[in-house]
Structure formats: structure tokens, C-alpha cells
Amino acid sequence: MFAYLIKRLLLMIPLLLGITLVSFVVIHLAPGSPTEVQTMLQPKASLEAQQRLRELYGLDRPLHVQYWDWLQRLARLDLGRSFSPDARPVWDKIKERIGVTISINLLSMLLILVIAIPIGVIAATYPHSWFDQATTLFVFLGFAMPGFWLALLLMMLFGVYLDWLPLAGLTSHFYERFTTWQKIQDLAYHLTLPVLVSAFGGLAGMSRYMRGNMLEVIRQDYITTARAKGLPERTVIFKHALKNALMPVITILGLSVPGLIGGSVIFESIFAIPGMGQLFYQAVMARDYPLVMGELVIGALLTLLGNLLADVSYALADPRLRTG
């Protein structure tokens, strides 16, 4: 198992380098530049001023030289400084917001697992029942409904008409004056809508995938044998079938990490949540190359770690992967 883990960790290095190389080239080829964005609202800004900014940011050098310099800083765990007027270190900006995004994504993933697995198991155990048909309709809605539109609908329903939940932000204005229990309640109220929106699409897909796995497993010969022995149906489903049906779900869960992180840009912008998604959107609009690259590196690392965790979990469940 240790050799398998080392092998997976070593494979992450060229993957991460390839991601950073492609990302660096793409963001520099995109229309617009930091100097244009910073000077377009200043009619008196001359071409010489733009050139001085380019020299200040190091954008006058060849692209491969810029990438090599950035890669050397990354090797020292230095993500550089932002091109924004405050010129703060990129890591300081990310550090302030990464906890919010990771917390929301973990809550979304937990919600997906807690709800999707039972839905998939019940739908597979009673195929073509009213419950199976209802969940099928739910899945179609989940795949067809855009996340931003669902967010707006939920905001209108629970925030405007019913006035149950706050529409934006992470905390209330007087959050610091609250007791510990009141702070927990306030955070829960503010995170309910973002977590629901973040989990809805994954919940629909995961429940359907779980149903398909369970249908395939319960048709196997060993399940028929277990039933022939007179074992209770509950034991057959939850002790014998569920474990094998969960193995492919582990892989899908690891692959869903990029989607959750990418979706943060949408719901954090809609709900005005100070997370990495909102910061990434602002950095892209300002063409803040160091901040964009810093967020992309963090997102890539989280994605690779999620895939590594899925691979390790799969290897623990299937010894053939460890010895192959």
C-alpha cells in the first residue's frame, strides 16, 4: 500500500506542472491585460505609463521567461504579489477565503452522500415504483436546471416571499456581538442556500449513479445465493450488495471535486460569499495574473488530492489495485 501511495504522489507532480503550464499560457493569451484594465478609466494615462506598468509587473519579458520565474517562486512556496493596488501577497488573500470555500464544498459533499446513497439504494431495491419514478424526475430536473437559475428561485422563495433565510453574505451585521450558539445559528442560516445550490446537481447525478450500481450488483449470483439461504432482505441489501455498489461511487466522488470547486465561482458571486470563487472571478476581471495562477494552483492541488483520496479508498476496498 505504501508503494502504491508513493507512486500516486509522484504522478501528481507532472500533472500539476502540466496544469500550471496550460493555465499560464491561456490566461496570458486571453484578451486584455492588467495594464489596460488599470488605465482604461484614466484618459490621461499615456502609452509610456502602460509600458512602465508592464515593466513593473514583468510582462515585457518573453512568456517562457515569465513562466520559469513564476515556477521558481512556486518551488519556494511563494505565489507572488497581486497586481491590485494593495499589492498584497497572493497567499494572504487566498488564506483569508479558502476556509469558506472548503467548508461549503465539504458540507455539499456530505449532503450529497447522506441523501444520494439512500435514494439510490431504495430506487434500485424497488425499481419502477412511484419512488423510483419520482427520483427519476428529480434527476432530470437536477441535470437540466442551471445552478444560477436555481439560486435565484430559492432566493426569491426563501429570502423574499417567506423571509426565512438571508439573501447574501456569510454573517449578519452584528455577528461579533452574538453568543457562540447564536453565531452557529447565523452561519447555518447564511450557508443553507449556498450549500443546497452547490449540492443539487451532484445530488441528482450521484443518486442516479448509485441506483445503476445497485441494480447491477443485486443481479449478481452471490446476491441470489444469499437470498436462497434465507437471509433477510435488509441484510442482503445493506451487508452484501451495498459495499460493492459503493466502490465505483468512491471514484465518482473524487472526480466531483473539480465541479464543486468550479461551481463556487457561481454561487459565491450570487450570494456575495467571500470565498475563493468570488475572489477568482474578481481576479479574472482585473486580469490579476498572479492571483489567478495562485487560485488555479490551489484548486488543482485540491482536485488532485481529492482524486488521490478516491484512489486510496478504492485501493483499500479492492486489494487487486494495490498488488497490480
C-alpha positions as CSV (number, residue, x, y, z in Angstrom):
1,M,0.0,0.0,0.0
2,F,2.9,2.4,0.8
3,A,4.4,1.8,-2.6
4,Y,1.1,2.4,-4.3
5,L,0.7,5.7,-2.4
6,I,4.2,6.9,-3.3
7,K,3.5,6.0,-7.0
8,R,0.3,8.1,-6.9
9,L,2.1,11.0,-5.3
10,L,4.9,11.0,-7.8
11,L,2.4,11.0,-10.7
12,M,0.8,14.2,-9.2
13,I,4.0,16.2,-9.9
14,P,3.9,16.1,-13.8
15,L,0.1,16.5,-13.7
16,L,0.4,19.7,-11.6
17,L,3.2,21.0,-13.9
18,G,1.1,20.4,-17.0
19,I,-1.9,22.2,-15.4
20,T,0.2,25.2,-14.4
21,L,1.8,25.4,-17.9
22,V,-1.5,25.3,-19.8
23,S,-3.2,27.7,-17.3
24,F,-0.3,30.2,-17.5
25,V,-0.3,30.2,-21.3
26,V,-4.1,30.5,-21.6
27,I,-4.5,33.4,-19.2
28,H,-1.8,35.4,-20.9
29,L,-3.4,34.8,-24.3
30,A,-6.8,36.0,-23.2
31,P,-7.8,39.4,-24.4
32,G,-6.9,42.3,-22.2
33,S,-4.0,42.8,-19.9
34,P,-3.6,44.2,-16.3
35,T,-2.1,47.5,-17.7
36,E,-5.1,48.0,-20.0
37,V,-7.6,47.3,-17.2
38,Q,-5.9,49.6,-14.8
39,T,-5.5,52.5,-17.3
40,M,-8.7,52.3,-19.3
41,L,-10.7,54.5,-16.9
42,Q,-7.9,57.1,-16.8
43,P,-8.0,59.0,-20.1
44,K,-4.8,60.9,-19.3
45,A,-2.8,57.6,-19.0
46,S,-0.2,57.5,-21.8
47,L,1.4,54.6,-23.6
48,E,4.6,55.3,-21.6
49,A,2.6,54.8,-18.4
50,Q,1.3,51.5,-19.6
51,Q,4.8,50.4,-20.6
52,R,6.2,51.3,-17.2
53,L,3.4,49.2,-15.6
54,R,4.4,46.3,-17.9
55,E,8.0,46.6,-16.8
56,L,6.9,46.8,-13.2
57,Y,4.9,43.6,-13.4
58,G,7.5,41.9,-15.6
59,L,5.1,41.5,-18.5
60,D,7.6,42.9,-21.0
61,R,9.7,39.7,-20.9
62,P,9.1,36.6,-23.1
63,L,6.3,34.3,-21.9
64,H,8.6,31.3,-21.2
65,V,10.8,33.5,-19.0
66,Q,7.8,34.7,-17.0
67,Y,6.6,31.1,-16.5
68,W,10.1,30.0,-15.4
69,D,10.3,32.8,-12.9
70,W,6.9,32.0,-11.6
71,L,7.7,28.3,-11.3
72,Q,10.9,29.1,-9.3
73,R,8.8,31.1,-6.9
74,L,6.3,28.3,-6.6
75,A,9.1,25.9,-5.7
76,R,9.8,28.2,-2.8
77,L,6.0,28.2,-1.9
78,D,5.8,31.9,-3.0
79,L,2.8,32.7,-5.1
80,G,3.9,36.2,-5.7
81,R,2.1,39.5,-5.1
82,S,-1.2,40.6,-6.5
83,F,-1.4,43.2,-9.3
84,S,-4.2,45.0,-7.4
85,P,-3.4,48.4,-5.9
86,D,-2.8,46.9,-2.4
87,A,-0.1,44.6,-3.8
88,R,-0.7,42.1,-1.1
89,P,0.9,38.6,-1.2
90,V,-1.4,36.2,-3.1
91,W,-1.3,33.6,-0.4
92,D,-2.5,36.1,2.2
93,K,-5.6,36.8,0.0
94,I,-6.3,33.2,-0.6
95,K,-5.7,32.2,3.0
96,E,-8.5,34.6,4.1
97,R,-11.0,32.9,1.9
98,I,-10.0,29.3,1.3
99,G,-11.6,28.1,4.6
100,V,-15.0,29.3,3.5
101,T,-14.9,27.6,0.1
102,I,-13.6,24.3,1.5
103,S,-16.2,24.3,4.3
104,I,-19.1,24.9,1.8
105,N,-17.7,22.2,-0.5
106,L,-17.3,19.7,2.3
107,L,-20.9,20.4,3.5
108,S,-22.1,19.9,0.0
109,M,-20.3,16.7,-0.5
110,L,-21.6,15.4,2.9
111,L,-25.1,16.3,1.9
112,I,-24.7,14.5,-1.4
113,L,-23.6,11.4,0.3
114,V,-26.2,11.4,3.1
115,I,-29.1,11.9,0.7
116,A,-28.0,10.4,-2.6
117,I,-26.9,6.9,-1.3
118,P,-30.2,6.1,0.4
119,I,-32.2,7.4,-2.6
120,G,-30.2,5.3,-5.0
121,V,-30.5,2.2,-2.8
122,I,-34.2,2.5,-2.3
123,A,-34.8,3.2,-6.0
124,A,-32.8,0.2,-7.0
125,T,-34.5,-2.1,-4.5
126,Y,-37.9,-1.1,-5.7
127,P,-37.4,-0.4,-9.4
128,H,-40.3,1.2,-11.4
129,S,-42.1,2.1,-8.2
130,W,-43.5,5.5,-7.5
131,F,-40.4,6.4,-5.5
132,D,-38.2,5.4,-8.5
133,Q,-40.2,7.4,-10.9
134,A,-40.2,10.4,-8.6
135,T,-36.4,10.3,-8.2
136,T,-36.0,9.9,-11.9
137,L,-37.9,13.2,-12.4
138,F,-35.8,14.8,-9.7
139,V,-32.6,13.7,-11.6
140,F,-33.8,15.2,-14.8
141,L,-34.6,18.4,-13.1
142,G,-31.2,18.4,-11.4
143,F,-29.4,17.9,-14.7
144,A,-31.5,20.4,-16.7
145,M,-31.7,23.2,-14.2
146,P,-28.8,25.8,-14.3
147,G,-27.3,26.4,-10.9
148,F,-27.6,30.2,-11.1
149,W,-31.3,30.0,-12.0
150,L,-32.0,27.6,-9.1
151,A,-30.1,30.0,-6.8
152,L,-32.3,32.9,-7.9
153,L,-35.5,30.9,-7.5
154,L,-34.5,29.9,-3.9
155,M,-33.6,33.4,-3.1
156,M,-37.0,34.6,-4.3
157,L,-38.8,31.9,-2.3
158,F,-37.0,31.7,1.0
159,G,-35.4,35.2,1.1
160,V,-38.1,37.5,-0.4
161,Y,-41.5,35.8,-0.1
162,L,-41.1,33.7,3.0
163,D,-38.3,35.8,4.6
164,W,-36.8,32.7,6.2
165,L,-33.2,32.9,5.1
166,P,-30.8,35.7,4.3
167,L,-30.1,36.5,0.7
168,A,-26.4,37.3,0.8
169,G,-23.2,37.3,2.9
170,L,-21.7,34.9,5.3
171,T,-22.7,36.5,8.6
172,S,-25.0,39.2,9.9
173,H,-24.0,42.8,10.7
174,F,-23.8,42.3,14.5
175,Y,-22.2,38.8,14.3
176,E,-19.4,39.7,16.7
177,R,-21.9,40.5,19.4
178,F,-23.6,37.2,19.2
179,T,-23.1,34.3,21.7
180,T,-21.5,31.1,20.4
181,W,-24.8,29.4,19.8
182,Q,-26.2,32.5,18.0
183,K,-23.1,32.6,15.8
184,I,-23.6,28.9,14.8
185,Q,-27.2,29.6,14.0
186,D,-26.3,32.7,12.0
187,L,-23.7,30.8,9.9
188,A,-26.2,28.0,9.4
189,Y,-28.9,30.4,8.1
190,H,-26.4,32.1,5.7
191,L,-24.9,28.8,4.4
192,T,-28.2,26.9,3.8
193,L,-29.0,28.3,0.4
194,P,-25.4,28.2,-1.0
195,V,-24.9,24.6,0.2
196,L,-28.3,23.5,-1.3
197,V,-27.4,25.1,-4.6
198,S,-23.9,23.6,-4.6
199,A,-25.2,20.1,-3.8
200,F,-28.3,20.0,-6.0
201,G,-26.6,19.0,-9.3
202,G,-24.3,16.5,-7.7
203,L,-27.1,15.1,-5.6
204,A,-29.1,14.3,-8.7
205,G,-26.3,12.6,-10.6
206,M,-24.9,10.7,-7.6
207,S,-28.3,9.2,-6.7
208,R,-28.8,8.0,-10.3
209,Y,-25.3,6.6,-10.4
210,M,-25.9,4.8,-7.1
211,R,-29.2,3.3,-8.4
212,G,-27.4,1.9,-11.5
213,N,-24.6,0.3,-9.4
214,M,-27.1,-1.2,-7.0
215,L,-29.2,-2.7,-9.9
216,E,-26.1,-4.2,-11.4
217,V,-24.9,-5.7,-8.0
218,I,-28.3,-7.2,-6.9
219,R,-28.5,-9.1,-10.1
220,Q,-25.2,-11.0,-9.3
221,D,-25.1,-14.6,-8.5
222,Y,-23.9,-14.2,-4.9
223,I,-26.9,-12.0,-4.1
224,T,-29.2,-14.7,-5.4
225,T,-27.3,-17.2,-3.3
226,A,-27.6,-15.0,-0.2
227,R,-31.4,-14.8,-0.7
228,A,-31.6,-18.5,-1.3
229,K,-30.0,-19.1,2.1
230,G,-33.0,-17.3,3.6
231,L,-31.1,-14.2,4.7
232,P,-33.4,-11.1,5.4
233,E,-33.7,-8.7,2.5
234,R,-32.3,-5.9,4.7
235,T,-29.1,-8.0,5.3
236,V,-28.7,-8.9,1.7
237,I,-29.0,-5.2,0.5
238,F,-27.0,-3.4,3.2
239,K,-24.4,-6.0,4.1
240,H,-23.7,-7.8,0.8
241,A,-24.8,-5.5,-2.0
242,L,-24.2,-2.0,-0.7
243,K,-20.4,-2.4,-0.1
244,N,-19.7,-3.5,-3.7
245,A,-22.1,-0.9,-5.1
246,L,-20.2,1.9,-3.2
247,M,-16.8,1.2,-4.8
248,P,-17.5,3.0,-8.1
249,V,-19.2,5.8,-6.2
250,I,-15.9,6.5,-4.4
251,T,-14.2,7.2,-7.8
252,I,-17.1,9.4,-8.9
253,L,-17.0,11.3,-5.6
254,G,-13.3,12.1,-6.2
255,L,-14.0,13.2,-9.7
256,S,-16.8,15.5,-8.5
257,V,-14.3,17.7,-6.6
258,P,-13.5,19.9,-9.6
259,G,-17.1,20.5,-10.3
260,L,-17.8,21.6,-6.7
261,I,-14.8,24.0,-6.7
262,G,-15.7,25.3,-10.1
263,G,-19.3,25.9,-9.0
264,S,-18.0,28.0,-6.2
265,V,-17.5,30.8,-8.6
266,I,-21.2,30.9,-9.5
267,F,-22.9,30.6,-6.1
268,E,-20.3,32.7,-4.2
269,S,-20.8,35.5,-6.7
270,I,-24.6,35.2,-6.5
271,F,-24.8,35.0,-2.7
272,A,-21.9,37.5,-2.1
273,I,-19.9,35.0,-0.1
274,P,-16.3,36.0,0.5
275,G,-14.7,32.7,-0.8
276,M,-12.2,31.6,-3.4
277,G,-14.8,31.6,-6.1
278,Q,-15.7,35.2,-5.7
279,L,-12.0,36.1,-5.4
280,F,-11.2,34.2,-8.6
281,Y,-13.9,36.0,-10.5
282,Q,-12.6,39.4,-9.4
283,A,-9.1,38.4,-10.3
284,V,-10.1,37.3,-13.8
285,M,-12.0,40.5,-14.4
286,A,-9.0,42.6,-13.2
287,R,-6.5,40.3,-15.2
288,D,-4.6,39.8,-11.9
289,Y,-2.3,37.1,-13.3
290,P,-0.5,36.1,-10.0
291,L,-3.8,35.8,-8.1
292,V,-5.5,33.8,-10.9
293,M,-2.5,31.5,-11.1
294,G,-2.4,31.1,-7.3
295,E,-6.1,30.2,-7.2
296,L,-5.6,27.7,-10.1
297,V,-2.7,26.0,-8.3
298,I,-4.7,25.7,-5.1
299,G,-7.7,24.4,-7.0
300,A,-5.6,21.9,-8.9
301,L,-4.0,20.7,-5.7
302,L,-7.4,20.2,-4.0
303,T,-8.6,18.4,-7.1
304,L,-5.5,16.1,-7.3
305,L,-5.8,15.4,-3.5
306,G,-9.5,14.5,-3.9
307,N,-8.6,12.1,-6.7
308,L,-5.8,10.7,-4.6
309,L,-8.1,10.2,-1.7
310,A,-10.6,8.4,-4.0
311,D,-7.8,6.2,-5.4
312,V,-6.5,5.3,-1.9
313,S,-10.0,4.5,-0.7
314,Y,-10.6,2.4,-3.8
315,A,-7.3,0.5,-3.2
316,L,-8.2,-0.1,0.4
317,A,-11.5,-1.7,-0.8
318,D,-10.0,-3.6,-3.7
319,P,-6.7,-5.4,-3.0
320,R,-6.1,-6.0,-6.7
321,L,-5.3,-2.3,-7.2
322,R,-2.6,-2.4,-4.5
323,T,-0.9,-5.5,-5.9
324,G,-1.3,-4.8,-9.6
